[in-house]
């Protein structure tokens, strides 16, 4: 499944999300919103226009996860 993680390198929640995906062996596309601020529109479209990270989008068209816990990520991946 295609996964895109929008976040900031300085955000503890973003770091935890990326670590969880890596521990699960799940590949993903990383979008560093500090380095690419023009891409905020993509993340904002998925989370109701609020600047919250990490925002995790799934290529299957399902709802994005915003500031997910490790358990929420595992559950979402298991369901797909």
N, C-alpha and C positions, 0 to 999 in steps of 0.2 A: 504494500500500500504506500502511496506517496504521502509523505508527511512533511509539513513545513512548520518550523518553529520560528516565530517572531519574538525577539527579545533584546535584552541589553546584556553586554558582557559583565556589567557591574551589578546585576540583579541576582540576589540569592535564589529567588524562585526560578529564574531562568536557568541558572547553573544546575539546580536540583533536577529540573525537567530534562535537561540535556543529559545529565548523568544517568537518570533513570532509563531513558531511551537507549543509551549506549550499553548499560548493563543488561538490557533486554535484547541486545543485538539488533535493534531496530534502526535502520538507516533513515535519515531525514535531511531535508534542506534547511540550512541555517540562514536566517536573515537577521543581521545585526543592525538594529534600528538606530544605533548611535552612529554607525558608519554609513548607513543608507536611510537617512531620515525621510526621504521622498517615498519610501515604501510603507510609511505609517498608514496611509489610506487603506492598504490591503488588510492590515491588522484591525483597523477601526471598523471596517465593514463587517468583520466577523464578530465583534464584541460590542455592538450597539453604540459605536462612536466614542467609547471611553478609552483613554490611554491606559491600558493594563497589559502587563507582560508577566510571564510569557503567554502568548496566544498560539495555540497549536491547531493547525488546520489539517484536515484529513482529505485525501484525494477521492474518497468514496462519496463525497457530497454530504456527509453527516455533519452535525453541528460541531463547531470548533470548541475546544476546551480552553478556558481562560484561567490562568493561575491554577492549573490542575495539581492535585496531590499525586504521589507515586501510585497509590491505589487506583485513583481515577484513570490514570494512563494505562495501567495494566488491564483494568476492566474494559476500557474502550478498545484496546488492541485485541483482547480476547474475543470481543464481540464481532470483530470484522473478519 
